[in-house]
């Protein structure tokens, strides 16, 4: 539901969110980052940079 809300309210697609969270999910979990925080960071970065979810996910996880 939260992914759909971001898709509806911001300039990001569900596909880009899913790609980014797939790339960054394990690292985020290791460092105790919540799904909501990761979703918010991914949405903000993707909206600002217009990069793909795959690129953002690699950079968020780094």
HTML snippet that shows the backbone in 3Dmol.js (N, CA, C, O; Angstrom):
<script src="https://3Dmol.org/build/3Dmol-min.js"></script>
<div id="view" style="width:600px;height:400px;position:relative"></div>
<script>
const pdb = `
ATOM      1  N   UNK A   1       0.804  -1.191   0.000  1.00  0.00           N
ATOM      2  CA  UNK A   1       0.000   0.000   0.000  1.00  0.00           C
ATOM      3  C   UNK A   1       0.855   1.267   0.000  1.00  0.00           C
ATOM      4  O   UNK A   1       0.543   2.225  -0.708  1.00  0.00           O
ATOM      5  N   UNK A   2       1.914   1.277   0.779  1.00  0.00           N
ATOM      6  CA  UNK A   2       2.757   2.467   0.868  1.00  0.00           C
ATOM      7  C   UNK A   2       3.455   2.743  -0.457  1.00  0.00           C
ATOM      8  O   UNK A   2       3.649   3.897  -0.838  1.00  0.00           O
ATOM      9  N   UNK A   3       3.832   1.673  -1.156  1.00  0.00           N
ATOM     10  CA  UNK A   3       4.469   1.838  -2.462  1.00  0.00           C
ATOM     11  C   UNK A   3       3.490   2.481  -3.433  1.00  0.00           C
ATOM     12  O   UNK A   3       3.860   3.379  -4.189  1.00  0.00           O
ATOM     13  N   UNK A   4       2.258   2.029  -3.414  1.00  0.00           N
ATOM     14  CA  UNK A   4       1.230   2.591  -4.290  1.00  0.00           C
ATOM     15  C   UNK A   4       0.966   4.057  -3.954  1.00  0.00           C
ATOM     16  O   UNK A   4       0.751   4.869  -4.853  1.00  0.00           O
ATOM     17  N   UNK A   5       0.980   4.398  -2.672  1.00  0.00           N
ATOM     18  CA  UNK A   5       0.786   5.792  -2.275  1.00  0.00           C
ATOM     19  C   UNK A   5       1.891   6.681  -2.828  1.00  0.00           C
ATOM     20  O   UNK A   5       1.619   7.787  -3.294  1.00  0.00           O
ATOM     21  N   UNK A   6       3.126   6.211  -2.783  1.00  0.00           N
ATOM     22  CA  UNK A   6       4.244   6.987  -3.337  1.00  0.00           C
ATOM     23  C   UNK A   6       4.081   7.131  -4.848  1.00  0.00           C
ATOM     24  O   UNK A   6       4.306   8.205  -5.405  1.00  0.00           O
ATOM     25  N   UNK A   7       3.693   6.050  -5.500  1.00  0.00           N
ATOM     26  CA  UNK A   7       3.460   6.072  -6.941  1.00  0.00           C
ATOM     27  C   UNK A   7       2.390   7.110  -7.286  1.00  0.00           C
ATOM     28  O   UNK A   7       2.542   7.868  -8.244  1.00  0.00           O
ATOM     29  N   UNK A   8       1.328   7.140  -6.519  1.00  0.00           N
ATOM     30  CA  UNK A   8       0.221   8.058  -6.797  1.00  0.00           C
ATOM     31  C   UNK A   8       0.540   9.513  -6.475  1.00  0.00           C
ATOM     32  O   UNK A   8       0.014  10.416  -7.126  1.00  0.00           O
ATOM     33  N   UNK A   9       1.391   9.755  -5.484  1.00  0.00           N
ATOM     34  CA  UNK A   9       1.612  11.111  -4.996  1.00  0.00           C
ATOM     35  C   UNK A   9       2.907  11.768  -5.458  1.00  0.00           C
ATOM     36  O   UNK A   9       3.060  12.981  -5.315  1.00  0.00           O
ATOM     37  N   UNK A  10       3.830  11.008  -5.999  1.00  0.00           N
ATOM     38  CA  UNK A  10       5.129  11.556  -6.400  1.00  0.00           C
ATOM     39  C   UNK A  10       5.495  11.074  -7.798  1.00  0.00           C
ATOM     40  O   UNK A  10       4.888  10.143  -8.326  1.00  0.00           O
ATOM     41  N   UNK A  11       6.480  11.712  -8.381  1.00  0.00           N
ATOM     42  CA  UNK A  11       6.902  11.376  -9.741  1.00  0.00           C
ATOM     43  C   UNK A  11       7.824  10.160  -9.728  1.00  0.00           C
ATOM     44  O   UNK A  11       9.009  10.256 -10.049  1.00  0.00           O
ATOM     45  N   UNK A  12       7.258   9.018  -9.353  1.00  0.00           N
ATOM     46  CA  UNK A  12       8.011   7.774  -9.310  1.00  0.00           C
ATOM     47  C   UNK A  12       7.038   6.636  -9.593  1.00  0.00           C
ATOM     48  O   UNK A  12       5.860   6.715  -9.246  1.00  0.00           O
ATOM     49  N   UNK A  13       7.533   5.592 -10.219  1.00  0.00           N
ATOM     50  CA  UNK A  13       6.667   4.457 -10.526  1.00  0.00           C
ATOM     51  C   UNK A  13       6.876   3.344  -9.508  1.00  0.00           C
ATOM     52  O   UNK A  13       7.913   3.265  -8.851  1.00  0.00           O
ATOM     53  N   UNK A  14       5.877   2.498  -9.396  1.00  0.00           N
ATOM     54  CA  UNK A  14       5.976   1.337  -8.521  1.00  0.00           C
ATOM     55  C   UNK A  14       7.137   0.456  -8.949  1.00  0.00           C
ATOM     56  O   UNK A  14       7.830  -0.114  -8.105  1.00  0.00           O
ATOM     57  N   UNK A  15       7.353   0.341 -10.240  1.00  0.00           N
ATOM     58  CA  UNK A  15       8.457  -0.479 -10.756  1.00  0.00           C
ATOM     59  C   UNK A  15       9.804   0.065 -10.287  1.00  0.00           C
ATOM     60  O   UNK A  15      10.658  -0.705  -9.848  1.00  0.00           O
ATOM     61  N   UNK A  16      10.007   1.375 -10.374  1.00  0.00           N
ATOM     62  CA  UNK A  16      11.266   1.965  -9.915  1.00  0.00           C
ATOM     63  C   UNK A  16      11.446   1.788  -8.410  1.00  0.00           C
ATOM     64  O   UNK A  16      12.556   1.523  -7.948  1.00  0.00           O
ATOM     65  N   UNK A  17      10.378   1.931  -7.651  1.00  0.00           N
ATOM     66  CA  UNK A  17      10.466   1.706  -6.209  1.00  0.00           C
ATOM     67  C   UNK A  17      10.857   0.263  -5.909  1.00  0.00           C
ATOM     68  O   UNK A  17      11.714   0.006  -5.063  1.00  0.00           O
ATOM     69  N   UNK A  18      10.231  -0.663  -6.596  1.00  0.00           N
ATOM     70  CA  UNK A  18      10.525  -2.079  -6.371  1.00  0.00           C
ATOM     71  C   UNK A  18      11.966  -2.409  -6.740  1.00  0.00           C
ATOM     72  O   UNK A  18      12.638  -3.131  -6.005  1.00  0.00           O
ATOM     73  N   UNK A  19      12.446  -1.897  -7.858  1.00  0.00           N
ATOM     74  CA  UNK A  19      13.833  -2.141  -8.266  1.00  0.00           C
ATOM     75  C   UNK A  19      14.815  -1.590  -7.238  1.00  0.00           C
ATOM     76  O   UNK A  19      15.769  -2.267  -6.852  1.00  0.00           O
ATOM     77  N   UNK A  20      14.579  -0.378  -6.805  1.00  0.00           N
ATOM     78  CA  UNK A  20      15.473   0.248  -5.841  1.00  0.00           C
ATOM     79  C   UNK A  20      15.478  -0.496  -4.513  1.00  0.00           C
ATOM     80  O   UNK A  20      16.537  -0.753  -3.940  1.00  0.00           O
ATOM     81  N   UNK A  21      14.301  -0.837  -4.033  1.00  0.00           N
ATOM     82  CA  UNK A  21      14.218  -1.516  -2.748  1.00  0.00           C
ATOM     83  C   UNK A  21      14.786  -2.930  -2.818  1.00  0.00           C
ATOM     84  O   UNK A  21      15.306  -3.440  -1.826  1.00  0.00           O
ATOM     85  N   UNK A  22      14.691  -3.560  -3.976  1.00  0.00           N
ATOM     86  CA  UNK A  22      15.301  -4.876  -4.159  1.00  0.00           C
ATOM     87  C   UNK A  22      16.818  -4.774  -4.063  1.00  0.00           C
ATOM     88  O   UNK A  22      17.462  -5.607  -3.425  1.00  0.00           O
ATOM     89  N   UNK A  23      17.382  -3.760  -4.692  1.00  0.00           N
ATOM     90  CA  UNK A  23      18.834  -3.566  -4.669  1.00  0.00           C
ATOM     91  C   UNK A  23      19.340  -3.183  -3.277  1.00  0.00           C
ATOM     92  O   UNK A  23      20.388  -3.663  -2.846  1.00  0.00           O
ATOM     93  N   UNK A  24      18.604  -2.324  -2.577  1.00  0.00           N
ATOM     94  CA  UNK A  24      19.087  -1.777  -1.312  1.00  0.00           C
ATOM     95  C   UNK A  24      18.539  -2.492  -0.076  1.00  0.00           C
ATOM     96  O   UNK A  24      19.004  -2.247   1.037  1.00  0.00           O
ATOM     97  N   UNK A  25      17.572  -3.358  -0.261  1.00  0.00           N
ATOM     98  CA  UNK A  25      16.867  -3.967   0.863  1.00  0.00           C
ATOM     99  C   UNK A  25      17.744  -4.705   1.854  1.00  0.00           C
ATOM    100  O   UNK A  25      17.609  -4.502   3.061  1.00  0.00           O
ATOM    101  N   UNK A  26      18.640  -5.559   1.375  1.00  0.00           N
ATOM    102  CA  UNK A  26      19.485  -6.349   2.276  1.00  0.00           C
ATOM    103  C   UNK A  26      20.413  -5.445   3.088  1.00  0.00           C
ATOM    104  O   UNK A  26      20.582  -5.638   4.292  1.00  0.00           O
ATOM    105  N   UNK A  27      21.003  -4.470   2.428  1.00  0.00           N
ATOM    106  CA  UNK A  27      21.890  -3.545   3.144  1.00  0.00           C
ATOM    107  C   UNK A  27      21.114  -2.724   4.160  1.00  0.00           C
ATOM    108  O   UNK A  27      21.580  -2.512   5.280  1.00  0.00           O
ATOM    109  N   UNK A  28      19.940  -2.266   3.775  1.00  0.00           N
ATOM    110  CA  UNK A  28      19.110  -1.487   4.696  1.00  0.00           C
ATOM    111  C   UNK A  28      18.756  -2.318   5.921  1.00  0.00           C
ATOM    112  O   UNK A  28      18.811  -1.827   7.048  1.00  0.00           O
ATOM    113  N   UNK A  29      18.398  -3.562   5.701  1.00  0.00           N
ATOM    114  CA  UNK A  29      18.047  -4.454   6.808  1.00  0.00           C
ATOM    115  C   UNK A  29      19.237  -4.670   7.738  1.00  0.00           C
ATOM    116  O   UNK A  29      19.083  -4.664   8.960  1.00  0.00           O
ATOM    117  N   UNK A  30      20.411  -4.859   7.168  1.00  0.00           N
ATOM    118  CA  UNK A  30      21.625  -5.067   7.952  1.00  0.00           C
ATOM    119  C   UNK A  30      21.895  -3.888   8.885  1.00  0.00           C
ATOM    120  O   UNK A  30      22.336  -4.076  10.019  1.00  0.00           O
ATOM    121  N   UNK A  31      21.630  -2.683   8.407  1.00  0.00           N
ATOM    122  CA  UNK A  31      21.905  -1.483   9.189  1.00  0.00           C
ATOM    123  C   UNK A  31      20.695  -0.965   9.958  1.00  0.00           C
ATOM    124  O   UNK A  31      20.736   0.132  10.515  1.00  0.00           O
ATOM    125  N   UNK A  32      19.617  -1.748   9.993  1.00  0.00           N
ATOM    126  CA  UNK A  32      18.458  -1.390  10.785  1.00  0.00           C
ATOM    127  C   UNK A  32      17.583  -0.290  10.212  1.00  0.00           C
ATOM    128  O   UNK A  32      16.855   0.375  10.949  1.00  0.00           O
ATOM    129  N   UNK A  33      17.647  -0.095   8.910  1.00  0.00           N
ATOM    130  CA  UNK A  33      16.828   0.925   8.256  1.00  0.00           C
ATOM    131  C   UNK A  33      15.437   0.341   8.018  1.00  0.00           C
ATOM    132  O   UNK A  33      15.310  -0.753   7.469  1.00  0.00           O
ATOM    133  N   UNK A  34      14.415   1.051   8.421  1.00  0.00           N
ATOM    134  CA  UNK A  34      13.046   0.559   8.252  1.00  0.00           C
ATOM    135  C   UNK A  34      12.628   0.625   6.786  1.00  0.00           C
ATOM    136  O   UNK A  34      13.215   1.353   5.985  1.00  0.00           O
ATOM    137  N   UNK A  35      11.597  -0.153   6.456  1.00  0.00           N
ATOM    138  CA  UNK A  35      11.074  -0.124   5.098  1.00  0.00           C
ATOM    139  C   UNK A  35      10.538   1.265   4.765  1.00  0.00           C
ATOM    140  O   UNK A  35      10.689   1.736   3.638  1.00  0.00           O
ATOM    141  N   UNK A  36       9.920   1.917   5.733  1.00  0.00           N
ATOM    142  CA  UNK A  36       9.371   3.250   5.502  1.00  0.00           C
ATOM    143  C   UNK A  36      10.474   4.265   5.206  1.00  0.00           C
ATOM    144  O   UNK A  36      10.329   5.103   4.316  1.00  0.00           O
ATOM    145  N   UNK A  37      11.572   4.186   5.949  1.00  0.00           N
ATOM    146  CA  UNK A  37      12.709   5.096   5.720  1.00  0.00           C
ATOM    147  C   UNK A  37      13.316   4.841   4.348  1.00  0.00           C
ATOM    148  O   UNK A  37      13.612   5.783   3.612  1.00  0.00           O
ATOM    149  N   UNK A  38      13.502   3.570   4.001  1.00  0.00           N
ATOM    150  CA  UNK A  38      14.062   3.229   2.691  1.00  0.00           C
ATOM    151  C   UNK A  38      13.142   3.698   1.581  1.00  0.00           C
ATOM    152  O   UNK A  38      13.608   4.234   0.575  1.00  0.00           O
ATOM    153  N   UNK A  39      11.855   3.506   1.747  1.00  0.00           N
ATOM    154  CA  UNK A  39      10.880   3.947   0.757  1.00  0.00           C
ATOM    155  C   UNK A  39      10.913   5.466   0.601  1.00  0.00           C
ATOM    156  O   UNK A  39      10.879   5.976  -0.518  1.00  0.00           O
ATOM    157  N   UNK A  40      10.979   6.180   1.705  1.00  0.00           N
ATOM    158  CA  UNK A  40      11.043   7.641   1.654  1.00  0.00           C
ATOM    159  C   UNK A  40      12.312   8.141   0.995  1.00  0.00           C
ATOM    160  O   UNK A  40      12.272   9.042   0.157  1.00  0.00           O
ATOM    161  N   UNK A  41      13.446   7.553   1.375  1.00  0.00           N
ATOM    162  CA  UNK A  41      14.721   7.964   0.769  1.00  0.00           C
ATOM    163  C   UNK A  41      14.730   7.672  -0.725  1.00  0.00           C
ATOM    164  O   UNK A  41      15.162   8.502  -1.526  1.00  0.00           O
ATOM    165  N   UNK A  42      14.254   6.494  -1.091  1.00  0.00           N
ATOM    166  CA  UNK A  42      14.213   6.109  -2.501  1.00  0.00           C
ATOM    167  C   UNK A  42      13.322   7.058  -3.294  1.00  0.00           C
ATOM    168  O   UNK A  42      13.686   7.484  -4.390  1.00  0.00           O
ATOM    169  N   UNK A  43      12.169   7.385  -2.748  1.00  0.00           N
ATOM    170  CA  UNK A  43      11.240   8.293  -3.429  1.00  0.00           C
ATOM    171  C   UNK A  43      11.873   9.671  -3.604  1.00  0.00           C
ATOM    172  O   UNK A  43      11.809  10.255  -4.686  1.00  0.00           O
ATOM    173  N   UNK A  44      12.478  10.183  -2.552  1.00  0.00           N
ATOM    174  CA  UNK A  44      13.092  11.515  -2.620  1.00  0.00           C
ATOM    175  C   UNK A  44      14.240  11.563  -3.625  1.00  0.00           C
ATOM    176  O   UNK A  44      14.326  12.491  -4.429  1.00  0.00           O
ATOM    177  N   UNK A  45      15.109  10.577  -3.582  1.00  0.00           N
ATOM    178  CA  UNK A  45      16.272  10.575  -4.474  1.00  0.00           C
ATOM    179  C   UNK A  45      15.847  10.388  -5.926  1.00  0.00           C
ATOM    180  O   UNK A  45      16.345  11.076  -6.817  1.00  0.00           O
ATOM    181  N   UNK A  46      14.928   9.458  -6.163  1.00  0.00           N
ATOM    182  CA  UNK A  46      14.483   9.200  -7.532  1.00  0.00           C
ATOM    183  C   UNK A  46      13.745  10.400  -8.104  1.00  0.00           C
ATOM    184  O   UNK A  46      13.927  10.738  -9.273  1.00  0.00           O
ATOM    185  N   UNK A  47      12.924  11.039  -7.303  1.00  0.00           N
ATOM    186  CA  UNK A  47      12.189  12.214  -7.761  1.00  0.00           C
ATOM    187  C   UNK A  47      13.146  13.365  -8.087  1.00  0.00           C
ATOM    188  O   UNK A  47      12.955  14.074  -9.075  1.00  0.00           O
ATOM    189  N   UNK A  48      14.160  13.543  -7.265  1.00  0.00           N
ATOM    190  CA  UNK A  48      15.101  14.653  -7.473  1.00  0.00           C
ATOM    191  C   UNK A  48      16.063  14.411  -8.631  1.00  0.00           C
ATOM    192  O   UNK A  48      16.385  15.338  -9.375  1.00  0.00           O
ATOM    193  N   UNK A  49      16.521  13.175  -8.786  1.00  0.00           N
ATOM    194  CA  UNK A  49      17.554  12.896  -9.782  1.00  0.00           C
ATOM    195  C   UNK A  49      17.026  12.346 -11.094  1.00  0.00           C
ATOM    196  O   UNK A  49      17.695  12.442 -12.123  1.00  0.00           O
ATOM    197  N   UNK A  50      15.830  11.770 -11.064  1.00  0.00           N
ATOM    198  CA  UNK A  50      15.232  11.126 -12.234  1.00  0.00           C
ATOM    199  C   UNK A  50      16.032   9.904 -12.704  1.00  0.00           C
ATOM    200  O   UNK A  50      15.918   9.487 -13.856  1.00  0.00           O
ATOM    201  N   UNK A  51      16.834   9.341 -11.810  1.00  0.00           N
ATOM    202  CA  UNK A  51      17.562   8.109 -12.116  1.00  0.00           C
ATOM    203  C   UNK A  51      16.609   6.923 -12.001  1.00  0.00           C
ATOM    204  O   UNK A  51      15.548   7.031 -11.386  1.00  0.00           O
ATOM    205  N   UNK A  52      16.985   5.806 -12.587  1.00  0.00           N
ATOM    206  CA  UNK A  52      16.158   4.607 -12.498  1.00  0.00           C
ATOM    207  C   UNK A  52      16.219   4.030 -11.089  1.00  0.00           C
ATOM    208  O   UNK A  52      17.125   4.344 -10.317  1.00  0.00           O
ATOM    209  N   UNK A  53      15.265   3.201 -10.768  1.00  0.00           N
ATOM    210  CA  UNK A  53      15.245   2.554  -9.467  1.00  0.00           C
ATOM    211  C   UNK A  53      16.462   1.693  -9.228  1.00  0.00           C
ATOM    212  O   UNK A  53      16.947   1.597  -8.101  1.00  0.00           O
ATOM    213  N   UNK A  54      16.958   1.067 -10.274  1.00  0.00           N
ATOM    214  CA  UNK A  54      18.141   0.226 -10.152  1.00  0.00           C
ATOM    215  C   UNK A  54      19.373   1.042  -9.752  1.00  0.00           C
ATOM    216  O   UNK A  54      20.150   0.626  -8.892  1.00  0.00           O
ATOM    217  N   UNK A  55      19.542   2.192 -10.375  1.00  0.00           N
ATOM    218  CA  UNK A  55      20.683   3.057 -10.059  1.00  0.00           C
ATOM    219  C   UNK A  55      20.556   3.625  -8.655  1.00  0.00           C
ATOM    220  O   UNK A  55      21.532   3.637  -7.905  1.00  0.00           O
ATOM    221  N   UNK A  56      19.386   4.090  -8.292  1.00  0.00           N
ATOM    222  CA  UNK A  56      19.176   4.641  -6.962  1.00  0.00           C
ATOM    223  C   UNK A  56      19.392   3.572  -5.897  1.00  0.00           C
ATOM    224  O   UNK A  56      20.007   3.838  -4.864  1.00  0.00           O
ATOM    225  N   UNK A  57      18.893   2.377  -6.143  1.00  0.00           N
ATOM    226  CA  UNK A  57      19.063   1.287  -5.176  1.00  0.00           C
ATOM    227  C   UNK A  57      20.512   0.945  -4.913  1.00  0.00           C
ATOM    228  O   UNK A  57      20.892   0.654  -3.778  1.00  0.00           O
ATOM    229  N   UNK A  58      21.322   0.979  -5.955  1.00  0.00           N
ATOM    230  CA  UNK A  58      22.763   0.709  -5.766  1.00  0.00           C
ATOM    231  C   UNK A  58      23.401   1.803  -4.944  1.00  0.00           C
ATOM    232  O   UNK A  58      24.255   1.521  -4.103  1.00  0.00           O
ATOM    233  N   UNK A  59      23.008   3.056  -5.166  1.00  0.00           N
ATOM    234  CA  UNK A  59      23.601   4.179  -4.451  1.00  0.00           C
ATOM    235  C   UNK A  59      23.096   4.312  -3.029  1.00  0.00           C
ATOM    236  O   UNK A  59      23.855   4.713  -2.147  1.00  0.00           O
ATOM    237  N   UNK A  60      21.842   3.989  -2.783  1.00  0.00           N
ATOM    238  CA  UNK A  60      21.297   4.027  -1.428  1.00  0.00           C
ATOM    239  C   UNK A  60      21.976   2.979  -0.576  1.00  0.00           C
ATOM    240  O   UNK A  60      22.257   3.209   0.600  1.00  0.00           O
ATOM    241  N   UNK A  61      22.242   1.824  -1.171  1.00  0.00           N
ATOM    242  CA  UNK A  61      22.848   0.719  -0.433  1.00  0.00           C
ATOM    243  C   UNK A  61      24.329   0.936  -0.170  1.00  0.00           C
ATOM    244  O   UNK A  61      24.892   0.311   0.730  1.00  0.00           O
ATOM    245  N   UNK A  62      24.963   1.799  -0.928  1.00  0.00           N
ATOM    246  CA  UNK A  62      26.421   1.992  -0.784  1.00  0.00           C
ATOM    247  C   UNK A  62      26.772   2.766   0.451  1.00  0.00           C
ATOM    248  O   UNK A  62      27.949   3.010   0.713  1.00  0.00           O
TER     249      UNK A  62
END
`;
const viewer = $3Dmol.createViewer("view");
viewer.addModel(pdb, "pdb");
viewer.setStyle({}, {cartoon: {color: "spectrum"}});
viewer.zoomTo();
viewer.render();
</script>
